[in-house]
Amino acid sequence: MKPSLQVRLSQHLALTPQLQQSIRLLQLSTLELHQEVEQMLEQNPFLETDDDGVPAYEQALDRAAAPERTSSDAATERAERDDTDGRDDADVGGVDSAEFGATEREDWENGTERDDFDGIRETPASAGASGDEDFEPQERGGGGLSLQEHLRAQLLGMRLSAEDAAAVHVLIESLDEDGYLADPLEEIAAQLVPGEGEELEEQREDLLGRLRCALRWLQSMEPTGVGARGLSECLVLQLQTRQPCAAQAVALAVCRDHLELLARRDTRRLMALTHADEDTLREAQSLIRGCEPKPGRPFTRAEANIVVPDVIIQKAGRGWKVVLNPDVMPKLRINDLYAQAIRGQRNGSGSGLSARLQEARWFMKNIMQRFDTILRVSTAIVERQKAFFTHGEIAMKPLVLREIADELGLHESTISRVTTAKYMATPYGTFELKYFFGSSLNTDAGGNASSTAVRALIKQFISAEDTKKPLSDSQLSAMLEEQGIQVARRTVAKYREALKIAPANLRKEL
């Protein structure tokens, strides 16, 4: 086979490291962005925090709001900056978005996104703030103490031997965050006394007996129900502290043996198995509802459930104003001393350090670009969904990513990155930006209704239903049709499940 030369013409996409960093920063959440900033501060000596100065993002957004400069103006300004004593290099304002060339900006916003090179797909909104699930903050826990600390404090007040106290301490450390005993006592004993042999087996048996005794001590502590090995035992422990009566006896029987029937609302079988009349069974159900299925819930760290918004919606006259949340915007600047030292080296000996200085500038520019894009997208969303901010989710309009992308001149995958893991604080709560997008459903009037608004209507219908005769999915579909919205029964079931609402047979009260 003879070697030969061939000429081929092909197109490919070239991504500079700066461009890759810009796209990667755009898709990061607030927490991930702060971790990235901390890492860059450790690695790059030219970058430092600026707690007293004006954030670079505010200066960049002010420049974006100002009239556009011509290329000659930008060139003149850069020439003037080069002739100065170098103070601009140390100031955040020296990182000018004009240096981010028009070609590079166009590539970043459009061309580089077409192939979606990093594999990011449009995923459903995260739990707690999506269109399918309303974000509801969990109950705030007791300020400082964890469940284990609370139980250890009670253990100090008990007059137990050192061996029994140690056994109770072991069980306390084995509890999960809900207050349940995570592992069987046999496994705990086997972990504490590993190995084989008759002597070790006897030690495990003695330890197992001590652990069983320690479990009774643990289950006598507060909160009631802690140390249970399942939901049934947890409810029984709490019901045993109630005033003895016929309803309490029935409730204990149901929790011990018939929880599955209670979940299915099988009233007839429950009455037959417990020999209770309807009124007594209803009182027993009320007692069970008054129990706490997760004893450790009040001690759960509430900070893990808090979402910090990236943008805040404020009332401005008759309209709404979108502002960036200053708490999520890191304040950065170039170190003045190091930058001047690099500028004074004219013999090229500081080329490596010059690259690090340029890296710091690019990092700040990319972060500015990130917040600028978030603000632009959020403003476009608010403009399209004005009715939501006035009347709530029932007034949400259909909206898809393509509409915002076409309006802003960005690629659709860019909008997907911006709206994922970015949150907006509104008068109705904090929502992920992706929450404001929803498919459209046909109406009798020839218009379209948002799927988010339809879910809000379904929730409204169910909240007003007769609990003794809950609405079926077919009835909900008929009620929506009366409102002029054509929704199939299967679609209603899908929306109801997305709202985490049980079917009609499980919503029926005894």
N, C-alpha and C positions, 0 to 999 in steps of 0.2 A: 504494500500500500504506500503510494507516494505521498509525502507531505505536501500540503497546498495551503494557500492563503485565501481566505474568503472575507468579503466585506458584508456586514449585516447592519441593517438600520432598525433600531428598536427604541422604545420609550420605557423609562423607568422613573420611579419616584425617589429622589434623594432627600433624606432628612438630615439636617445638621444636628449636632448635639443640642444646640440651643433650642431648636424647634421641637425636638423630642422632649426636652425638659418642659417647654411651655405647655405642650399638650398633656404631659403627665401631671403637672401641677393643676391643670384645669379640672381633672377628674377626681382629685383628692378631696376627701371630706375635710371639715374644719380641724378635727383632731389630727388627721394625717398630715395636713399642711403644717400645723405647729410642730409636729415631730420632724418634718422635713426641714423647717427653719432652724430648729435646735441643732440638728445634725450639721447643717451648713455653717452655723455659727461656730461649731467646734472645729470644723475642717478648714475654714477659710479665715485667715487672720485679718483680712481687709474688711470683713463684714462685722458689724456690731449693732447692738440695739440702740434705738434713739427714743428714750422714754420721754424726753422733754420737747423734742422737735415735732413739727407737723408731719404726720404720716405721708410717705411717698405716694400712697394711693389717692389721698385727698388732693395733692398737687397735680397728679396725673389727670384726675377727673376734672379739676378746674381747667386744665389745659384743653381737655377734650371738649368742654362746654364753650370754650372761647372760639372766636372765628379762626378757621384754618389758615395756616401760614403758607405762603408760597415756598417753592423750593429755594429760591434765592434768599428769602428771609431766614429759612432754616440754616442755609449755608453761612450766611453772615453771622448768625447767632453762634454757630459752632466756631467760626473763626475768632470771634470776640472771646469766647470762652477759653480757647486755646492760648490767647494772649494774656490771660489773667494770671494771678499768682497761684492758681490751682485750688482755690477754695471750693469751686463748684464740684471738684472731684470728690470732695469729702462730704458734700451736702447731698441730701436725698434729692433735692431739686435738680442736681446735675444729671440724674438719670432721666434723660428726656425721651419720651415716647417717640419723638420725631426720628431718633436714631434707629428705631425699629422700622426698617424700610417698607415702602408700600408693597413691594413684591413679596417680602417675607410675611407681612401681615396678611396679604391675600392668600399665600400658601397656607398659613396657619389656620385661617378661617375657612378655607374652602378645599384647596387641592389636597392637602395632607390628610384630610378627613375622609376622602371618598372611599379609600380602601379599608378604612376602619382597622388600621394595622395592628392595634393593640388588642383586638378581639373583644372590646367592650360592646356589649349588646344592650339594647333597651330592656332593662329588667324592671319588674314591678317595683313600686315604691316600697321602702323599708317598712317593717311592721311598726305600727304606732303612728304613722304620719302619712299614710298612703291614701289613695282614693278609695281603697277597699276597707281600710280600718282607720277610724278616727283616733287621733292621738289623745290619749287620756293619761295624764301623769298618775303614777301609782301613789298610794297613800304615803305620805312622808313618814319615814321611820323615826324612832326615838333618837334624837340628835346624835349621841355618840356611841352608846354601848351596843355591841353586837349580841346576838343570841347567846353565844358561848360565854361572853363576859358576864351577861346577866345571870346565867345559870351558875357560873363559878362563884359569883358573889353570894348566891343563896347557899351554895355548898359550904362556904366558910361558916355559915351560921348553924349548920347541922352538927350534932355531936356524933360523928361517925369515927370508927377506928381508921387508922392510917390505910389499912388494906381496902376497906369499903370505900373510903374517900377516893383512893386511887382508881378503883374500878368505876366509880361514877364519873370521874374525870375522863377516863378513857371513852366512856359512852358519850359524854358531852362533845368530845372532839370528833366523834363519828357521826354527829348529826349533820344533815344537809341544811340548806338555807331555809327550807320550809319547816324545819323542826322535826323531821322524821328521822328515824334511825336508819341510816343508809345501808348497813350491812347486817346480816344475821349474826346472832351472838356466837354461833359456832365458828363462823369465819373470823370474827374478832379474836376469839380464843386461839384459833389455829395460827393467826398472824403473830400473836404475842408469845406463843410457845410453839415454835416450829420444830420439825424433826419427827423421827419415828422411834418407837421403843415403848416398853411398858411403863417405865418411869415417867417419860414425857406425856404419855397418854393419861396417866393418873393426874399429872399436873394440869393438863388441859381440862379434865373433868372437874377438878376443884375450882379452877378459874372460871369455868362455865357456870358453875353454881353460884359463885360470887358475883358474876356479871348479871345473872337473873335477879339476884337480890338487889344489885345496884340499879337495875332497870326499874324496879318498883320505887326506889327512892327518886330516881330521875322523873318518873311519871307523876310523882306527887308535887313536883315543883310548878312554878308559874313560868310561862303561860300554860294553862291547862291544855292537855293534849300533846305536849312536847314529849318526844321519845317514842311516839307511836310507830308501829311497823307497817302501817297502812291506813287508808282513809277510814275504814270501818272501826279500827281500834281507836283512832283519833276522835271520832264522833262519840264513841261509847265512853271514853274517858271524860269528855265534857258533859255528856248527858247524865252521868252518874253523880255529878255535883248539883244537879237540879233537884227541886222539891219533888219527892216521890208522889206520883199520882198515876191515874190510868193512862193518860197520854204519854207520860214518861216511860212507862213499862212498854207500851206499844212502840215508841220511838227506839228504845233499846233493842227490841226484837227486830225491828226493821233494819237497823244499822248493823246488827250482828249477822243477819242471814238473808236479808231481802233488799239490799241496796240497788241491785240491778232492776228489780221490779219498780222501785220508787223512781229510778231514772226514766223508766218507760211510761210512768204514770199509769201503771196497771192497777187501778183502784180495786177492781173486783177481786183479783187474786190476793192483794194485800189484805183486804177485809176478811177473806176466807182463811188465810193462813194465820192472821193475828187475832181472829175472832173479835174484831173491833168494829163498831158502827162507823158510819161516815163522818160524824162530828168528831169522834175521838181520833180517827185517822187524820182528819184535817188539823187538829191540835197537835198531834204528833209530828206532822209535817212542819208545822210552824216552829216547833222546838228544834227540829233538825236544821231548819234554815237559820236559826239563831246561833248555830255553832260556827266555829272558825275552822275551815278545812285545812288552812295552812298556819299553824301556830307561830311560825317564825316570821310571818309576813310583816308585823310591826317593826321588826328589827332589821329589815332589809335596807341596805344602803340606797337611799333615794337618789344619790348623785348619778348612779348609773342610768337612771331613767330620764334625766334632764337633757333636753335638746337645746343647744344654743343656736339661735337663728343667724343666718348669714345676712339677711336683709330685714328691714323693719318697715312696715306700712304705717304711715302717719296721715291723719286727716289734714287736708290743706284746702280750706275754703269749701267749695262744693265737690272737690275732687280728692284724689289720694296722692300722696307723695311717697316715693320709694327711696330709702336711704340705706347705706351699708351700715352694718353693726360695727361700731369702732372696737368692740371688745374682741372681735375675731380677726382683726387686721393687725398683724405684727408690724412694729415700727422699726425699720432698718435704715442704716446709713453706711457710707464708706468711711473707714477710719482715716481721718485727715492726716495724721502723722505718717502713717505707712504710705499713703498715696503720694505725698510730697517727696518722700525718700525715694520712691520708685521713679518719679518724674526727674529727679536730680541725677539719675544714672544715665548718662548719654552714651556710654561705651557698649551697651547691649548686655552687660553682665547681669542685669536683672530681668532678662527675658522670661524666665520661669515665673518670677513674682508678678511680672506684668500680665501673664496669662491668668494668674489667680485673681488679680485685680479686675480683669475683664470678665472673669467668671462671676465675681460678686456683682458686677454691674448687670450682667445678663440675668442673674437670679432675681434681682430686684425688679428688673423690667418685666420678667415673666410673671411675677406675683402681681404687679400692677395690671398687667394684661388680664390676668385671671379675674380680679375683682371688677375690672371694667366690663368684662364680658358678662359676669353674673349680674351686674347692675343693669346692663342693657337688656338682657333677657327678662329679668324680673320686671322692669318697667313695661316691656311689651306685654307680659302676662297680665299685669294689673290693668293695662289699657283695654285688653280684650275681655277681662272678667270683672268689669266695674260693678255689675249687678251683684256679684257674690259678696263684695265688701259692703254692700248696702242691705241686702236681703238674706244673705247666708247661702249655704250650699244648695238650697232648693232652686236658686236662681242661676246656678252654674250653666255656662254655655258650652257647647261642644268645641273642642280645641285639640288640634294635633300638632306634633312637632314641626311638620312641614310648614304650617302657617307662620310660626314664629321664625323659622329658618329663612323663608322667603322674604319676610318683612325686614329682617336685619342683615340679609345678605350673607348668612352663614350656612354651613352645611348642616344637614339634619342630625348627623351623629355628634356634632359639636353641641347642639341644643340638648341632646340626650345626656352628654357628659355634664353639662352645666346644671341640669335639673335633677341629677342623681346625687343623693347625700348632701344637698344644699337645702336649707330651710328658710321659710318666710314667716315672720311673726305678724299675724293679722288680728283684727278685733274679735275673731271667732276662734283663735287659738293659733298654734304653730303647726305649719304643714310643710311637707316636702314640696319643692317646686313642681315635681312630677304630678302631684295631686291635682293641679289645676288643668291637667290634660285629660280628656275623656272622649270616648267615641260618641257618635251621634245616633239617635233613634228617630224613626219617622213619626210624625204626628198627623192627625186627621186634617189639620189646617194646611198641610203641605210643608211645614217647617221641620226643624230638627230639635230634639231635646238631648241634653247631655246625660250620659250614663250616670254621672255623679249626682245629678238632680233626681234621676229616677231612683237611685238608691236612697236618697234623702226622703223621697215620697214613701218608699216602702217602709223605711224606719218609722216615719210619721204614722202611717196606717197601722202598723203593728203596735206602736206605743199607745194608740187609742182604742185597741180592740178589746172585746169582752174576753177576759182571761178564761172564762168557763167555756167559751165557744171561739177559740182563736181562728184567725183567718188562714185558709189554706192558700197554697201558691196559685191555684186556679182563681180563687176569689180575689187575690191581690192583682192578678193579671186583668181580671174584669174591671176592677176599680181603676186601674191605670188607663184602661181603654175608655172609661167614662171621662177621664181627664184629657182624652184625645191623644194618648200615647200608646202606640202599638207595641206591646211586649209579650212575647210568648211565655208560657208557663215555665219552660225549662230555663229561660233567661231570668225570670223572677227567682227561681230556685238558686241559680248561680249567684245573683246579687245578694240574696238573703244569706247564703253561706259565706259570702265575702264579708258581710257585716257581722258574722259570727252570731247569727240568730238561729235558734233551733227551729225545726219544723213544727207544724201546728200540733201534732200529737204530743210533743215534748213540752210545748208551752202551756198546755192545758193544766189548770189548777184543779186539785182534788175538791 
